[in-house]
Amino acid sequence: MDVVTVRHRDGIHFEGEPHVVADARSAVGDVNIVSHAHADHTFGSTTSSPETIVCSAETAEIAKARSGAEFAFVESTPAIDLVPAGHVVGSRAALFEDASGRRYCYTGDFSIRDRAYLEGFDPDAIEADVLVMETTYGLPKYRFPDQAELEAQIRDWITDTADRPLFLFGYSLGRAQKLQWLASEVSDRELLVSESIDRVNRAIEAATSLSFSARSYGDGELRDLSDEIVVLPSNQARADWVERTVEAVSGHKAGFSGWAVDDGFLYRGNYDVTFPLTDHCDYDELIETVEAVDPDVVYTNHGFDEAFADVLETNYGYRARPLKRNQTTLEEFC
């Protein structure tokens, strides 16, 4: 594999022979990787996707359930190795070499924490000269609590609010399943989910040994709640119908995201309480990942990419830069 240039266009492009494209919405290369099934990391439709995609079986199943896109896939090729990324069910990082023997790691979205039923990404097992990493929480203020302590806090809150309905908000793929898992550990209250979350639940069950007891709620059913736990997508938190429903049944709203570190997150979602439960690394874990891999070059992508690249160069001595659209070649580091 002759890979000499890394660019951010539609997805991340490793331009050489062959041309490797990761997490594009429509761009097609010679080799096409989908790291996980979140909508901003996979193809927008069947017509825009290539004939064969390199991804996990879980990702293929979940993507089909979410968008209807059905595609052929392989879980490895002679040139590409996939390893668990610890982000959501089926998420994978990609490893490959160019013709000179230079080793590349593309993390996609990742987390090194073990969470609920999911094992984290293991940076100690990665050997790479070039690390292309997501840096969503790449500022020092984004330091999250110990995972076991955080999950215990969430379970305690669920237990302490057993006298009223709870409305829990998280991404349909990832956070929503972990919230169901945590609730089921401490309560036998009925779990209700939106149709979009139910589709993801069923796809995960079809592709793994995991099982979720929640059911999709029916029309008007949420207006007559007593102590049920309802898990909804994050983007519904401020919907008018949600606000009316929560008020009518005297419910509690809780938001779950790494952005909960910011006080404004509570008010943006009009939540009663928030928890920094996330499927990404915090700042310290991003640093830990770079030091464990110890690459020659780091490209940062997403979130606070510029600030984090500057920290890597200034404080840790790495060659690092943010990966902006239609930028960047390795030679620009010289």
N, C-alpha and C positions, 0 to 999 in steps of 0.2 A: 504494500500500500504506500503510495507516494503522496503524503499529506504535508503541505508546507504552509498553508494559509488558513487561518481561522477567521470567519466573519459572522456577524449577526445580521441576518436579513430576515426573511420569513423562516424562523427557526435558526439554529446554529449550523453553519456550513464549515466543513473541514474540506477545503478545496484541494484536490489532487487527483490521482488515479488509483482507485475510484474516488468519486465525489461523494462524501458522506454528509447526509443531512439529518439533523436531530431535532425533533419536536417542532416540525413545521405545520402550518395550517393547510398549505396547498403546494408549497415548493417540493419538487421531487428530484432526488439525486440518484446516483448509481446504487447506493446503499441508504436505506431510510430507517431511522430509529425513532420509536416512540417510547419515551421513558416511563410514562404513566398516563392514565385515562382522564386527567383533568382537561377541560375543553380547550384551554389555551396551550396545550402541549400535544394535541393530536389533530388529525385531519378533520376538516370541517364537514366533509361529505364523502360518500362512496366515490363520486365522480372525480374528486380532487386527490384521492389517495393512490399511491403506487400499487403495482400488482402484489408485491410482497413487502411486509414490514417486519423489522426486527424488534420484537417486544416479548413480554411474558404472556403466557396463556391467560392469566388473570386480567391483564390490561386489555387484551383483545376481547374478552367476554364482557368486561365492564363498558368498554367503548361502544360495543354493539348495543348494549342495553340503554346507554345514555343518548346516543345519537342515531341509532339504527344503521350506522356504518358497519358493514361486514367485510372483512378483508382477510386475505391469506397472511400468515405470519410464520416466522421461525424464531426460536428462542436463542439461537446462536448461529454464527457463520464461521467459516475458517478464519475470517479476519476480525470479527467482532465478538467479544465476550461480554455478557451481561452479568451484573452482580446486584444483590438486593440494595436498594437505596434508602429503605426505611421511611419513606414518605407516606405512601398509602399502599393498600393491598396491590401487589403486582408491580410496584415501582422498581425501576432498575437504573443503575448507572452503567455506562458503556466504556469498555476498555479496548484499545487497539494500538497498533504500531504503524509507523510509516516505513518507507523503504530503507531509510537510514538507521532504523532501529529505535527512533525516538518514540517514546510511549506516551499515550494520551489517555486521560480520564475525563469523561463528561459526566458530571454528577446528575444532571437534571435537578429537580427539587429533591432534597434529601434531609434526613435527620439521623443523628447518631444515637438518639435516645431509644431505649426499649420502652414501648408504650402499649398498655393493654395487651392485645394479642399480637403486636407487631414488633419484630426485632429491628434495631437500628442499623444504619450503614456502618461498616467497620473500616475506618480510614487506615488502620494499622496493616490491613491486608492489601492495600493498594500500592503498586509501584508505578509511578508516572513521572515523566519529565515535564509534561504540560498538563496542568489542571485547569479545567473549565468548570467553574462552580457557581451555583446560585448563592446570592448574598442578601436575601430578603431582609434579614435583621442584622445588617452589617454596621450597626452603631453600638457603642458601649452601653447605652442605656437599655438595650434589649438583652437583659440577663434574666432568665426565667428560673422559677423555683425548682428544686429537686423534683424529679418526676414522681417519685413515690409519694412525697409530701403533697404535691399538687393534686394527684389523684385521690389521696386521702381527704383533702379539703373538699373536693367535689362530692365525694361519697357522703361526707358528713353533712354537707349542705342539703343534699337530696334527702337524707334521713331526717334532718331537722325541719324540713318543710313538707312533712307528710300529710298535713291537714288541708292542702289546697292543690289545685292543678299547677303543674310546672310546664313552662314553655322554654325549651332549650334550643339554641340556635348555633349551627355549625355548618360547614360546607357539606353538600349532599354526599360527596365521596371523601371519606377520611374522618373528619371530625364527627359527623353524624353517627357513624358506626361506633366510634369509641364512646360517645355519649350513651348510646344504647347499652353498650357493654358495661360501662361503669354503673349505670342505673340498675341493670339486672343483677349486679353483684350485691347490692344492698337493699333491694326492694322487689316485691312481687306485684307492685302496682302495674296496671295495664300500660303498655307502651304503644303510642300511636305515632305514625310518621306520615309525611307527605307522600304523594305518588312518586315524585322524583327520587326520594330517598328509598322508598320501597323497591323501585326498579334496581337501584344499586345494591341493596341488600340481597335481592334474589340472584343477581349476577355473581356477587361474591360467594354466595352459598353454592352456586352451580360450579364455581371454579376452585373452591377450597373446601376445607372441612369446617369452616366457621358456620355458625347458625345464629340467627337473630329472631327473637320472639315477637318483635313488633309487627303490627299490621297497619295497613293504610286506612286512614279514617274516611268515612263517608260524608256526603253532603249534609251540612247542618249538624253533624255529630259533635263538633267542638263547642257548640252553644250549650251543651248539657253535660258538663264535666263536673266531677267531684274531686278526685285525687289523682287522676291520670297524669302521665308524663308524655308530653308531646314534643317530638323532635322535628324541627323545621329548618329549611335552608337559611343561611345567614342573610341572604338578600331579601328575605321576607320580614325582617325584624321590625321595620317601620311601616309595613303595609297597613292601610286603614282597617282592613278586615281583621288583622291580627290585633291591633290596638283595641278595637271594639270587643273582640272575643275575650281577650285577657281581662279587660275591665268588667265584662258581664259575668265572668265566672270567678272573679277575685283571684286571678292567677298571678304567678311570679314569672318574670322573664329573666333569663340568664344568657349571656353572650360568652362565647368561647373562642379566643384567638390570641395569638402572640401580641397583637396590637392592643390588647387589654392592659399592657404596661402603661400605655398613655391614658391619662384621665379622661380625655375626650371620647374614648371609645365607648364608655358607659353612656354618655349623653347622645352620641350619634345613633346608637341603637335603641335609646330609651329603655335601657335595661335596669332591672333592680339590682343585679349583681353581675360581675364579670370575672372570668378566670383566664389566665394566660396559657391555655391549653393550645398547643400548636403542633403542626406536622413538619416544622422547619427547625433548623439549628438556631440557637441563640448566638450572640456575638462571640462568647468564649468558645463555644463548640465549633464555630467557623475557624477561629484561630487554631484550635486543637486539630482540626482536620488538615489544615495547611501544614502544620508542623509535623503531623504524622506522615503525610504523603511526601513532604519535603521536595517539591518539584523545582525545576529550574525556572519555570514561567507559570504565572497564575493569571488567568482571565476571569474577571468577575462579571456577574450578570444578574439583573433584577435588583430591586430594592436599593440599598445604599451602596451601590457598586463602586462609585467613585471614591467615597470616603473610605471604604474598606480596602480598596486597592492602595490608597495613599498610606494607610496604616501598615499594610504589609511591606511596602517599600521603605517607609520612614523608620518604623520601629523594629522590623524583623529582617530587613535586608533582602527581601525577595523582589525579583522583577515581576511587577504586577501592573495591570491596567484594566479599566472597565471595558467591557466588550460592547461597543455601541454599534448601531446599525451601519452597515456598509463600511466597516472598519475591521479588521486590523491584521497586520501581518507580523510574524515573529521578528522580521527584520527591523520593525519599528522600535524594537527594544535596544538595538545596537547604538 
